[in-house]
Amino acid sequence: MEAVKILEKPGTLEWNYDAEADVLYLSLGSRRAAEGVDVGEGVVVRYDPEQREVVGLTVIGMRAKLLRGLGSASESEPVAVHDRPRKPKGRKP
């Protein structure tokens, strides 16, 4: 069986958060067509079967998961989220 490439340090990492739907989208490398594989607990792995690699993640209920992880009793508490793609900060040579 051929190996599946997972998180092999892509050139870019982009994300977008849909506050209304409470969904976080992460794209690893260039955006491209992919299949979704539900791995449970509201996480969908986006997978390119031709290249046999993970190209993104979708986290459903991100805000709720974050609040639970922080031990917050109320989902009505504010959580700061910036709704725009981010690129990782790299070291300058």
C-alpha positions as CSV (number, residue, x, y, z in Angstrom):
1,M,0.0,0.0,0.0
2,E,1.3,3.4,-1.0
3,A,1.9,5.9,1.8
4,V,-0.4,8.9,2.3
5,K,1.4,12.3,2.6
6,I,0.3,14.2,5.7
7,L,1.4,17.7,6.6
8,E,4.7,17.7,4.6
9,K,5.3,21.4,5.3
10,P,3.4,23.1,2.5
11,G,4.5,26.4,1.0
12,T,1.4,28.1,2.3
13,L,-1.2,27.7,5.0
14,E,-4.4,29.6,4.6
15,W,-7.5,29.7,6.9
16,N,-10.9,31.2,6.9
17,Y,-13.4,31.2,9.7
18,D,-17.2,31.4,9.0
19,A,-18.5,32.9,12.2
20,E,-22.1,32.5,11.3
21,A,-21.7,28.7,10.6
22,D,-18.9,28.3,13.2
23,V,-16.7,26.5,10.8
24,L,-12.9,26.8,10.4
25,Y,-11.4,26.0,7.0
26,L,-7.7,25.3,6.7
27,S,-5.9,24.9,3.3
28,L,-2.5,23.3,3.1
29,G,-0.6,24.5,0.1
30,S,-2.5,25.7,-3.0
31,R,-6.3,25.2,-2.9
32,R,-7.4,22.3,-5.1
33,A,-10.2,19.9,-5.6
34,A,-10.4,17.3,-2.9
35,E,-12.6,14.6,-1.3
36,G,-13.8,15.1,2.3
37,V,-13.2,12.3,4.8
38,D,-15.1,12.7,8.1
39,V,-12.8,11.6,10.9
40,G,-15.3,12.3,13.6
41,E,-16.1,15.0,16.2
42,G,-16.8,17.6,13.5
43,V,-13.5,17.3,11.7
44,V,-13.3,16.7,8.0
45,V,-10.0,16.0,6.3
46,R,-9.7,17.2,2.7
47,Y,-7.8,14.6,0.7
48,D,-6.4,14.6,-2.9
49,P,-6.7,11.0,-3.9
50,E,-4.6,11.4,-7.1
51,Q,-1.6,12.9,-5.2
52,R,-2.4,10.8,-2.0
53,E,-2.1,13.7,0.3
54,V,-4.0,15.8,2.8
55,V,-4.7,19.3,1.4
56,G,-6.9,20.8,4.1
57,L,-9.1,20.4,7.2
58,T,-12.5,21.6,8.0
59,V,-13.5,22.0,11.7
60,I,-17.2,22.2,12.3
61,G,-18.2,23.9,15.6
62,M,-14.8,25.5,16.1
63,R,-16.0,28.2,18.5
64,A,-17.9,25.7,20.6
65,K,-14.9,23.3,20.7
66,L,-12.6,26.2,21.7
67,L,-14.8,27.3,24.5
68,R,-15.2,23.7,25.8
69,G,-11.4,23.3,25.7
70,L,-10.9,26.6,27.6
71,G,-13.3,25.3,30.2
72,S,-15.9,28.0,29.5
73,A,-19.4,27.3,30.8
74,S,-21.0,29.6,28.4
75,E,-20.9,29.6,24.6
76,S,-22.2,33.2,24.6
77,E,-18.8,34.5,25.8
78,P,-16.9,36.5,23.1
79,V,-14.0,34.8,21.3
80,A,-11.8,37.0,19.1
81,V,-11.5,35.5,15.6
82,H,-10.1,37.3,12.5
83,D,-12.0,36.2,9.4
84,R,-9.3,36.5,6.8
85,P,-6.7,34.1,5.4
86,R,-3.4,34.0,7.3
87,K,0.0,32.9,6.1
88,P,2.5,31.4,8.6
89,K,5.2,33.7,9.8
90,G,8.6,32.4,8.8
91,R,12.0,33.2,10.0
92,K,13.9,35.8,8.1
93,P,17.4,34.7,7.0
